Amino acid sequence: MQINLRIKETVSDVTKQLFYALFDDEVRQKEQLKQLKPIFKTVIEDITDKDSEVIWSTFESMLPTIKKKIELDAKAAEKNDPACKSLQEIYLAYPGFHAIAIYRMSHELFKMDLPIISRMMSECVHGKTGIDIHPGATIGDSFFIDHGTGIVIGETSIIKNNVKIFQGVTLGGLSVKKSLSQTKRHPTIEDNVTIYANATILGGDIVIGKNSVIGANVWITQSVPPNSLVTYKSEINISTRPS
């Protein structure tokens, strides 16, 4: 099999330009999309036999909806982060927001049965932010990632609305058997859940109930009922050093 590895660079650039174009004014956006169309189609034709014109037209028609979802994510960050000074800061300087935005685009392509380009797009932002969101994951509105480095969200994860997660969180599977590729392997996170740093939640049958708070460093392999507080108890001893 001969693989054109150079399209990795092309996809990286297209991903970046698509993200920028989302927030251009109407005239500039139209021109940017016109320039991106043949490049995007060439990538599609290089990795699949699907109709690249249909794929581009379908994806382009989704961009206004994708933008609205991304705007909700930005507002969630502004609302939930006390360190945030402005909405502009989120768009320009928040890695979690950037990772979610690229996920929103790649997810639509994943749903169109384009796993390779969607994974390539997600890897572009993974390399920049350290945040690994599989494009197959299902994520609801107003999603906020605080800090973000080291987050892993698996393919069959379901995250509902108004969820907030911190750095180092893993939504993973209990088993990596290839035979489980078509089954739900990753947890479901219901509305209004907060998951603090380095928490690990594993298993496709696991549901974190709405309005729950998952504390830092916990390891969860069973479902959590709504309105729960889950914490990890550790013992810290502080003593006086001998002089």
N, C-alpha and C positions, 0 to 999 in steps of 0.2 A: 504493500500500500504506500503510495506517495502522498505525503501531506504537506501542504503549503504553510509552513510555520510562520511565514512573513505576515499572514493575515492577522496574527496576534497584534502587531503594531497598528494595523489598519483599524481593527475593532476598538482598540484603546482610543484612538483618535476620534472615531465616529461616536463612541460612547460619550466622550467629553463634549464634543460639539453638539450632540443631541441634547445633553443636559443644559448647555448654555442657551441653545435655541428655544427651549421651553419658556424661557423668561425674557426673550427679546420682544420688542414691540412687533405689531402685526406685519409691517412691511419688511423689517429685517428678518423676522422668523421665516416668512415665505421664501425669501432669497436664500437663507441658510439651508432650509429643507430642500430646496431645489438643487443646491450644490451637493448635499449629502445623499440624495436619492440614488444616483448612479453608483456611488461608492458602496452604499449599503446593499444594493442589488448585486453587485459583484461579489461581495462577501457571501451572501446567501447562495448564489450560484456555485460558489467554490465548495460549499459544505453540504449542500442538499440539492435534490432534484425538484424541490417544490417551486411553484411559480413565484418568482421574486417580485413581479409587479403587483400581484395580489397581496403578497405579504407586506410590501411597503405601503400600499394603499390602506390596508387594514390597520397597520401599526400607526400610520400617520393620523388616521381618524380617531385613534385612541388618545392622542397626545393631550387634548384639552382635559379629558377626564383624569389622566395621569397627573397633570399639573395641579388640578384641584386637590387631589389626594396629597401631593407633596406639600401644598400650601397648608393643609391641615396639620401635617407633621411638623412643619416649621412653627406654627402657632402653638402646638403642644410643647415644643422645646422652650419657646418664650415663656409660656405659662408655668412650666415646671422647674425651670432652672434659675435659682436666685442669682447666679453669676452672670446671667444674660443681661446685656445692657440695651440691646435693640434687636429687632427682627433681622435687620441687615447683617448683624454679627453672625446670626445662625446660618444665613445663606452663604456667607463668605468664609466662615472659619470653624464650623462645627463638623467634625468628621462623622459623627453619628448621623446627622442630617444628610450628609453627602452619600453615605452608605445606603440609607433608606431610599433616597431619591433614585439612585441607580437600580436598586432592587425593584422599585415600582415599574421602571421601564423593562427590565429584564424579565420580570414576572409575566408581563403580557406576552412576550415572545415565547416564554416557556409554555404558556397555555396554548400557543399556536403550534405546539409540537416542534419547537426549535431549541432542543436542549443544549446544543453546542454553543451557538452564539449567545444564548442567555447565560450560560456558565462563563463564557469568556468575558462578558460584560461584568458579571459579578466579581470575577477575579481581578479586573482592572481596579475596582474600588477596594477590594480586599487587600491588594498590595499597597495601596496608599494609606489605608486607615487601620488595618489589622482587624477589621470586622468582616466576618464570613457569614453572609446570609445566602443560603441556597435559593435560587430563583423559583424553585418549586414550592417554597413555603407560602402559606396563606396568612397575610397580615392585614388586619382591619385598619380603621381610620385612627388618626391622631396617635401615632406610634412615636415614642420618644426614647432615644438611646442617649444616656448620659456618659460622657467620656468614651467608652466603647471598646477600647483596645482588648483584643482577646475574645470577643463575643463570637460564639458559633451557634447558628440557627439552622437545624437540619431540614432536609427536603420536605418532609411530611408534617413539619410543625404547623400548628394552627394558633395564631395569635389574634385575639379579638380586639375590641376597641379600647382606646385610652390606656394602653399598657405602657409601662415605663421599666426599662432594664438598664443595669449598670455594667461596667467593664467586667470582663472575665466570665460572664454568664454563658453556660452551655445548655442548649436545648437539644439533646442527643438521643441516640438509640441504645438499648441495652445489648443488642446483638448486631454484628456486622456481616451476618451470613448473606451471601448473594441471593439465596433462595427467598429472602424476605424483601427483595427489591420492589415488589408490587404491593406491599402491605404498609400500613401506617406504623412507622417506627419511632416517631418523635411526639412529644407531648402537645397537649392543648392548653392554652393559657386564656382564661376567660376575661371578661371586661374588667377594667379598672384594677388590674393587678400590678404591683410593684415588685421587682426582683432585684435584690441588691448584689453587690460585687461578688464574683466567684462562686455563685450558687450553681449547682449542677442538677438538672432535672432530666431524667432519662426514662424513655419508654413510650410506646405508641398508645397505650391504654391510660396513660396518666393525664389527669385533668386537674389543673389548678383553678379552684373555684373563684368566682368573681369577688372583687373587693378584698382579696387576700394580699398579705405582705409576706414575701419570702426573704428571710434575713440573709446576711452575707455568709458565704462558706458552707451552706447546707448542701446535703446530698439527698435528693429526693427520688425514690423509685415507687412511690405509691401516691394515689390521688389525695388532694387536699380539699376539704369542703369549703364552700363560700365563707367569706368574712373571717378567714383564719390568719393567725400570726405564727409563722414558723421560724424558729431561731436555733442556732447552734450554740450550745453552752460549752464554753471553755474556761479553764481556770488559769488565771494569771496571778502569780505571786510577786509582790514587790517587797523587798527587804532592804535594810540599810547596809551599805557596804562597809566593811571594816576600815577604819582609818589607818 
